[in-house]
Amino acid sequence: MSQTYTLYTTQACHLCESAKVLLWPALDARGWQLREVDIAEGEDSDQLIETYGVRIPVVAAPSGIELGWPFDALQLAEWLDAQA
């Protein structure tokens, strides 16, 4: 079953780019999707900046369980497998 994970990110975030390098292949291998949410844009930006401003990148599973940076490929794979 296809699942969509959310990456909380913002422009010019080099850590977010590093997270995406790990996320895309890991999710693709499982047939899952990635939705990127820029915390600085949209009507919820104040709340998102308050919640994630100093923590991005953060990945959220459909269940709401989050994985914060830093993580490596193995940690990400183990976390994703635990969400399945």
C-alpha positions as CSV (number, residue, x, y, z in Angstrom):
1,M,0.0,0.0,0.0
2,S,1.3,3.4,-0.9
3,Q,2.2,5.7,1.9
4,T,3.1,9.4,1.8
5,Y,5.8,10.7,4.1
6,T,6.2,14.4,4.8
7,L,9.6,16.2,4.9
8,Y,9.5,19.6,6.7
9,T,12.1,21.7,5.0
10,T,12.8,25.2,3.8
11,Q,14.8,26.9,1.0
12,A,18.6,26.9,1.1
13,C,18.7,24.3,3.8
14,H,21.8,22.1,3.1
15,L,20.8,19.6,5.8
16,C,17.4,19.2,4.1
17,E,19.1,18.5,0.8
18,S,21.2,15.8,2.5
19,A,18.1,14.3,4.0
20,K,16.4,14.2,0.5
21,V,19.4,12.3,-0.9
22,L,18.7,9.6,1.6
23,L,14.9,9.8,1.5
24,W,14.1,9.6,-2.2
25,P,15.7,6.2,-2.9
26,A,14.6,4.7,0.4
27,L,11.0,5.7,-0.2
28,D,11.1,4.8,-3.9
29,A,12.3,1.3,-3.1
30,R,9.2,0.8,-0.9
31,G,6.8,2.4,-3.4
32,W,6.1,5.3,-1.0
33,Q,5.8,9.0,-1.7
34,L,7.5,12.1,-0.3
35,R,5.7,15.4,0.2
36,E,7.8,18.4,1.0
37,V,6.4,21.1,3.2
38,D,8.3,24.4,3.3
39,I,7.8,25.7,6.8
40,A,8.3,29.3,5.8
41,E,5.4,29.3,3.2
42,G,1.7,29.0,3.5
43,E,-0.9,30.1,6.0
44,D,0.5,27.7,8.7
45,S,4.0,29.0,8.4
46,D,4.1,30.7,11.8
47,Q,3.1,27.5,13.6
48,L,5.4,25.4,11.4
49,I,8.4,27.7,12.0
50,E,7.7,27.6,15.8
51,T,7.5,23.8,15.7
52,Y,10.3,23.0,13.2
53,G,12.4,26.1,12.8
54,V,15.4,24.8,14.7
55,R,14.8,21.1,14.0
56,I,14.6,20.8,10.2
57,P,14.8,18.5,8.4
58,V,12.2,16.4,10.0
59,V,10.4,13.5,8.3
60,A,6.9,12.5,9.5
61,A,5.3,9.2,8.8
62,P,1.6,9.0,7.9
63,S,1.0,8.0,11.6
64,G,2.6,11.3,12.7
65,I,5.7,9.7,14.2
66,E,8.7,11.9,13.3
67,L,12.4,11.3,12.6
68,G,14.6,14.3,13.1
69,W,18.0,15.0,11.6
70,P,20.7,13.7,11.8
71,F,20.1,10.3,10.5
72,D,22.0,8.0,8.1
73,A,20.7,5.6,5.5
74,L,20.7,2.7,8.0
75,Q,18.8,4.6,10.7
76,L,16.3,5.8,8.1
77,A,15.7,2.3,6.7
78,E,15.2,0.9,10.2
79,W,12.7,3.8,11.0
80,L,10.8,3.3,7.7
81,D,10.6,-0.5,8.3
82,A,9.2,0.2,11.8
83,Q,6.5,2.4,10.2
84,A,5.4,-0.2,7.7
